[in-house]
Amino acid sequence: MKRLAGMAFISVVSVGLVAGPAMADPTMVKKAKDAGLPAQNCMYCHTDKSPKKDTFKPEELNERGKWMLAEKDKRKAAKADPVWLKEYPGK
């Protein structure tokens, strides 16, 4: 029983690690707009107009998106917050 529980735990953690960086969703564009940022679509942070969570690769982020991913890690947050973009040092 312990072995089965251990294997289940490892499976859940593995899936979480693979899916971890791909936490963006369409509501992030709305939150960015609500924060007064000029985001019009996903390309505000991604290089693809409609990125898919299941095929996400960090290389598909533009400089702003890469900064957001680094901020998420730096702040040890579960999900990036579009309001952080107000602190983005680039244009």
OpenMM code with the backbone's topology and positions (N, CA, C; nanometers):
from openmm import Vec3, app, unit

residues = "MET LYS ARG LEU ALA GLY MET ALA PHE ILE SER VAL VAL SER VAL GLY LEU VAL ALA GLY PRO ALA MET ALA ASP PRO THR MET VAL LYS LYS ALA LYS ASP ALA GLY LEU PRO ALA GLN ASN CYS MET TYR CYS HIS THR ASP LYS SER PRO LYS LYS ASP THR PHE LYS PRO GLU GLU LEU ASN GLU ARG GLY LYS TRP MET LEU ALA GLU LYS ASP LYS ARG LYS ALA ALA LYS ALA ASP PRO VAL TRP LEU LYS GLU TYR PRO GLY LYS".split()
positions = [
    Vec3(0.0822, -0.1189, 0.0000),
    Vec3(0.0000, 0.0000, 0.0000),
    Vec3(0.0869, 0.1257, 0.0000),
    Vec3(0.1926, 0.1238, 0.0832),
    Vec3(0.2826, 0.2394, 0.0885),
    Vec3(0.3502, 0.2626, -0.0457),
    Vec3(0.3858, 0.1525, -0.1109),
    Vec3(0.4524, 0.1640, -0.2412),
    Vec3(0.3588, 0.2274, -0.3442),
    Vec3(0.2334, 0.1857, -0.3454),
    Vec3(0.1349, 0.2413, -0.4375),
    Vec3(0.1138, 0.3901, -0.4097),
    Vec3(0.1040, 0.4266, -0.2836),
    Vec3(0.0866, 0.5674, -0.2471),
    Vec3(0.2090, 0.6486, -0.2893),
    Vec3(0.3270, 0.5924, -0.2704),
    Vec3(0.4495, 0.6604, -0.3112),
    Vec3(0.4552, 0.6815, -0.4608),
    Vec3(0.4165, 0.5815, -0.5369),
    Vec3(0.4159, 0.5928, -0.6821),
    Vec3(0.3130, 0.6963, -0.7284),
    Vec3(0.1980, 0.7003, -0.6646),
    Vec3(0.0959, 0.7991, -0.6989),
    Vec3(0.1476, 0.9402, -0.6707),
    Vec3(0.2133, 0.9574, -0.5567),
    Vec3(0.2686, 1.0885, -0.5212),
    Vec3(0.3726, 1.1327, -0.6232),
    Vec3(0.4617, 1.0447, -0.6615),
    Vec3(0.5658, 1.0770, -0.7596),
    Vec3(0.5024, 1.1124, -0.8941),
    Vec3(0.3979, 1.0431, -0.9327),
    Vec3(0.3288, 1.0730, -1.0583),
    Vec3(0.2688, 1.2127, -1.0561),
    Vec3(0.2037, 1.2476, -0.9474),
    Vec3(0.1417, 1.3795, -0.9355),
    Vec3(0.2475, 1.4889, -0.9387),
    Vec3(0.3555, 1.4706, -0.8663),
    Vec3(0.4636, 1.5691, -0.8640),
    Vec3(0.5262, 1.5830, -1.0022),
    Vec3(0.5485, 1.4730, -1.0714),
    Vec3(0.6078, 1.4759, -1.2057),
    Vec3(0.5201, 1.5540, -1.3026),
    Vec3(0.3916, 1.5281, -1.3001),
    Vec3(0.2994, 1.6007, -1.3876),
    Vec3(0.3007, 1.7489, -1.3518),
    Vec3(0.3048, 1.7806, -1.2252),
    Vec3(0.3089, 1.9204, -1.1827),
    Vec3(0.4340, 1.9912, -1.2289),
    Vec3(0.5464, 1.9240, -1.2280),
    Vec3(0.6708, 1.9852, -1.2726),
    Vec3(0.6704, 2.0098, -1.4223),
    Vec3(0.6144, 1.9188, -1.4977),
    Vec3(0.6073, 1.9358, -1.6421),
    Vec3(0.5127, 2.0496, -1.6776),
    Vec3(0.4002, 2.0583, -1.6111),
    Vec3(0.3005, 2.1602, -1.6420),
    Vec3(0.3286, 2.2920, -1.5722),
    Vec3(0.4208, 2.2959, -1.4793),
    Vec3(0.4469, 2.4132, -1.3973),
    Vec3(0.4623, 2.5450, -1.4697),
    Vec3(0.5538, 2.5575, -1.5672),
    Vec3(0.5740, 2.6867, -1.6295),
    Vec3(0.4558, 2.7341, -1.7117),
    Vec3(0.3730, 2.6448, -1.7584),
    Vec3(0.2637, 2.6815, -1.8465),
    Vec3(0.1391, 2.7195, -1.7680),
    Vec3(0.1479, 2.8238, -1.6930),
    Vec3(0.0369, 2.8627, -1.6091),
    Vec3(-0.0418, 2.9821, -1.6641),
    Vec3(-0.0075, 3.0268, -1.7809),
    Vec3(-0.0782, 3.1400, -1.8387),
    Vec3(-0.2156, 3.0955, -1.8888),
    Vec3(-0.3100, 3.1879, -1.8890),
    Vec3(-0.4410, 3.1612, -1.9452),
    Vec3(-0.4986, 3.2933, -1.9949),
    Vec3(-0.6062, 3.2891, -2.0720),
    Vec3(-0.6613, 3.4124, -2.1292),
    Vec3(-0.6988, 3.5190, -2.0264),
    Vec3(-0.7261, 3.4798, -1.9041),
    Vec3(-0.7613, 3.5804, -1.8045),
    Vec3(-0.6423, 3.6699, -1.7711),
    Vec3(-0.5216, 3.6243, -1.8022),
    Vec3(-0.4032, 3.7064, -1.7739),
    Vec3(-0.4027, 3.8318, -1.8608),
    Vec3(-0.4494, 3.8199, -1.9854),
    Vec3(-0.4571, 3.9379, -2.0729),
    Vec3(-0.5551, 4.0380, -2.0121),
    Vec3(-0.6683, 3.9895, -1.9648),
    Vec3(-0.7673, 4.0784, -1.9030),
    Vec3(-0.7097, 4.1449, -1.7784),
    Vec3(-0.6389, 4.0684, -1.6951),
    Vec3(-0.5791, 4.1260, -1.5739),
    Vec3(-0.4750, 4.2310, -1.6092),
    Vec3(-0.3976, 4.2059, -1.7153),
    Vec3(-0.2977, 4.3039, -1.7585),
    Vec3(-0.3665, 4.4321, -1.8071),
    Vec3(-0.4736, 4.4170, -1.8839),
    Vec3(-0.5500, 4.5341, -1.9299),
    Vec3(-0.6080, 4.6098, -1.8115),
    Vec3(-0.6659, 4.5365, -1.7170),
    Vec3(-0.7245, 4.5998, -1.5982),
    Vec3(-0.6198, 4.6752, -1.5165),
    Vec3(-0.4934, 4.6318, -1.5269),
    Vec3(-0.3844, 4.6979, -1.4547),
    Vec3(-0.3328, 4.8196, -1.5321),
    Vec3(-0.3955, 4.8478, -1.6478),
    Vec3(-0.3563, 4.9647, -1.7259),
    Vec3(-0.2455, 4.9387, -1.8264),
    Vec3(-0.2176, 4.8131, -1.8537),
    Vec3(-0.1125, 4.7776, -1.9486),
    Vec3(-0.1722, 4.7617, -2.0882),
    Vec3(-0.0930, 4.7853, -2.1939),
    Vec3(-0.1463, 4.7802, -2.3307),
    Vec3(-0.1564, 4.6400, -2.3919),
    Vec3(-0.1761, 4.5382, -2.3130),
    Vec3(-0.1867, 4.4005, -2.3649),
    Vec3(-0.3132, 4.3881, -2.4501),
    Vec3(-0.2973, 4.3333, -2.5703),
    Vec3(-0.4112, 4.3117, -2.6590),
    Vec3(-0.4421, 4.1638, -2.6767),
    Vec3(-0.3381, 4.0804, -2.6665),
    Vec3(-0.3556, 3.9362, -2.6811),
    Vec3(-0.2371, 3.8660, -2.6148),
    Vec3(-0.2270, 3.7374, -2.6344),
    Vec3(-0.1217, 3.6577, -2.5704),
    Vec3(0.0185, 3.6978, -2.6156),
    Vec3(0.0278, 3.7612, -2.7326),
    Vec3(0.1592, 3.7995, -2.7837),
    Vec3(0.2233, 3.9121, -2.7023),
    Vec3(0.1540, 3.9609, -2.6035),
    Vec3(0.2142, 4.0589, -2.5131),
    Vec3(0.3308, 3.9934, -2.4382),
    Vec3(0.3214, 3.8623, -2.4143),
    Vec3(0.4277, 3.7876, -2.3453),
    Vec3(0.4777, 3.6666, -2.4238),
    Vec3(0.3999, 3.6187, -2.5203),
    Vec3(0.4348, 3.4994, -2.5980),
    Vec3(0.4708, 3.5390, -2.7409),
    Vec3(0.5376, 3.4495, -2.8126),
    Vec3(0.5673, 3.4735, -2.9542),
    Vec3(0.4574, 3.4161, -3.0436),
    Vec3(0.3685, 3.3378, -2.9869),
    Vec3(0.2581, 3.2765, -3.0604),
    Vec3(0.1278, 3.3425, -3.0148),
    Vec3(0.0408, 3.3747, -3.1119),
    Vec3(-0.0839, 3.4437, -3.0786),
    Vec3(-0.1769, 3.3598, -2.9918),
    Vec3(-0.1753, 3.2284, -3.0090),
    Vec3(-0.2577, 3.1422, -2.9242),
    Vec3(-0.1761, 3.0221, -2.8776),
    Vec3(-0.0936, 3.0428, -2.7746),
    Vec3(-0.0126, 2.9329, -2.7217),
    Vec3(-0.0996, 2.8265, -2.6547),
    Vec3(-0.0525, 2.7047, -2.6577),
    Vec3(-0.1244, 2.5931, -2.5958),
    Vec3(-0.0478, 2.5468, -2.4728),
    Vec3(-0.1185, 2.5222, -2.3644),
    Vec3(-0.0541, 2.4767, -2.2410),
    Vec3(0.0166, 2.3431, -2.2590),
    Vec3(-0.0432, 2.2547, -2.3367),
    Vec3(0.0146, 2.1209, -2.3498),
    Vec3(0.1399, 2.1166, -2.4364),
    Vec3(0.1667, 2.2209, -2.5164),
    Vec3(0.2872, 2.2233, -2.5991),
    Vec3(0.3786, 2.3404, -2.5631),
    Vec3(0.3557, 2.4031, -2.4497),
    Vec3(0.4322, 2.5204, -2.4077),
    Vec3(0.5812, 2.4906, -2.3945),
    Vec3(0.6617, 2.5837, -2.4464),
    Vec3(0.8064, 2.5786, -2.4282),
    Vec3(0.8505, 2.7189, -2.3884),
    Vec3(0.9370, 2.7323, -2.2874),
    Vec3(0.9832, 2.8658, -2.2456),
    Vec3(1.0455, 2.9463, -2.3598),
    Vec3(1.1000, 2.8780, -2.4616),
    Vec3(1.1581, 2.9497, -2.5756),
    Vec3(1.0516, 3.0261, -2.6546),
    Vec3(0.9256, 2.9934, -2.6350),
    Vec3(0.8172, 3.0588, -2.7072),
    Vec3(0.7697, 3.1860, -2.6376),
    Vec3(0.8429, 3.2302, -2.5375),
    Vec3(0.8114, 3.3558, -2.4704),
    Vec3(0.8977, 3.4667, -2.5285),
    Vec3(0.8418, 3.5877, -2.5372),
    Vec3(0.9244, 3.7010, -2.5761),
    Vec3(0.9977, 3.7506, -2.4509),
    Vec3(1.0701, 3.8593, -2.4610),
    Vec3(1.1492, 3.9069, -2.3470),
    Vec3(1.0618, 3.9360, -2.2247),
    Vec3(0.9448, 3.9929, -2.2481),
    Vec3(0.8540, 4.0232, -2.1375),
    Vec3(0.8077, 3.8952, -2.0696),
    Vec3(0.7738, 3.7940, -2.1490),
    Vec3(0.7305, 3.6655, -2.0950),
    Vec3(0.8407, 3.5956, -2.0181),
    Vec3(0.9629, 3.6028, -2.0706),
    Vec3(1.0765, 3.5419, -2.0008),
    Vec3(1.1004, 3.6129, -1.8676),
    Vec3(1.0814, 3.7442, -1.8659),
    Vec3(1.0951, 3.8195, -1.7417),
    Vec3(0.9881, 3.7751, -1.6413),
    Vec3(0.8638, 3.7587, -1.6902),
    Vec3(0.7550, 3.7148, -1.6021),
    Vec3(0.7841, 3.5770, -1.5425),
    Vec3(0.8356, 3.4853, -1.6250),
    Vec3(0.8683, 3.3508, -1.5776),
    Vec3(0.9780, 3.3581, -1.4708),
    Vec3(1.0778, 3.4444, -1.4940),
    Vec3(1.1851, 3.4607, -1.3960),
    Vec3(1.1305, 3.5221, -1.2666),
    Vec3(1.0380, 3.6172, -1.2776),
    Vec3(0.9766, 3.6789, -1.1591),
    Vec3(0.8973, 3.5759, -1.0795),
    Vec3(0.8263, 3.4893, -1.1509),
    Vec3(0.7487, 3.3844, -1.0836),
    Vec3(0.8413, 3.2974, -0.9998),
    Vec3(0.9554, 3.2607, -1.0583),
    Vec3(1.0521, 3.1785, -0.9853),
    Vec3(1.1151, 3.2574, -0.8707),
    Vec3(1.1496, 3.3827, -0.8967),
    Vec3(1.2134, 3.4664, -0.7952),
    Vec3(1.1214, 3.4884, -0.6749),
    Vec3(0.9935, 3.5076, -0.7023),
    Vec3(0.8959, 3.5323, -0.5954),
    Vec3(0.8404, 3.4029, -0.5365),
    Vec3(0.8844, 3.2904, -0.5929),
    Vec3(0.8382, 3.1584, -0.5489),
    Vec3(0.6854, 3.1501, -0.5496),
    Vec3(0.6271, 3.2042, -0.6559),
    Vec3(0.4822, 3.2065, -0.6704),
    Vec3(0.4366, 3.0840, -0.7496),
    Vec3(0.3166, 3.0402, -0.7229),
    Vec3(0.2600, 2.9268, -0.7957),
    Vec3(0.2214, 2.9679, -0.9372),
    Vec3(0.1849, 3.0948, -0.9547),
    Vec3(0.1396, 3.1449, -1.0839),
    Vec3(0.1863, 3.2885, -1.1006),
    Vec3(0.2231, 3.3244, -1.2210),
    Vec3(0.2656, 3.4619, -1.2486),
    Vec3(0.1452, 3.5558, -1.2385),
    Vec3(0.1699, 3.6756, -1.1922),
    Vec3(0.0643, 3.7754, -1.1782),
    Vec3(0.0893, 3.8870, -1.2797),
    Vec3(-0.0042, 3.9105, -1.3725),
    Vec3(0.0147, 4.0125, -1.4749),
    Vec3(0.0417, 4.1522, -1.4186),
    Vec3(0.0008, 4.1803, -1.2981),
    Vec3(0.0252, 4.3112, -1.2365),
    Vec3(0.1754, 4.3349, -1.2214),
    Vec3(0.2548, 4.2280, -1.2099),
    Vec3(0.4000, 4.2422, -1.2009),
    Vec3(0.4559, 4.3133, -1.3229),
    Vec3(0.3855, 4.3062, -1.4372),
    Vec3(0.4349, 4.3672, -1.5600),
    Vec3(0.4541, 4.5188, -1.5451),
    Vec3(0.3902, 4.5769, -1.4471),
    Vec3(0.4111, 4.7205, -1.4219),
    Vec3(0.5556, 4.7461, -1.3795),
    Vec3(0.6232, 4.6441, -1.3281),
    Vec3(0.7614, 4.6550, -1.2840),
    Vec3(0.8618, 4.6118, -1.3916),
    Vec3(0.8112, 4.5689, -1.5073),
    Vec3(0.8989, 4.5209, -1.6145),
    Vec3(0.9936, 4.6325, -1.6561),
    Vec3(1.1255, 4.6038, -1.6564),
    Vec3(1.2229, 4.7076, -1.6859),
    Vec3(1.2336, 4.7455, -1.8335),
    Vec3(1.1802, 4.6644, -1.9237),
    Vec3(1.1866, 4.6946, -2.0672),
    Vec3(1.0717, 4.7844, -2.1100),
    Vec3(1.0575, 4.8000, -2.2400),
    Vec3(0.9502, 4.8851, -2.2937),
    Vec3(0.8175, 4.8140, -2.2911),
] * unit.nanometer
topology = app.Topology()
chain = topology.addChain("A")
for resn in residues:
    res = topology.addResidue(resn, chain)
    for name in ("N", "CA", "C"):
        topology.addAtom(name, app.Element.getBySymbol(name[0]), res)
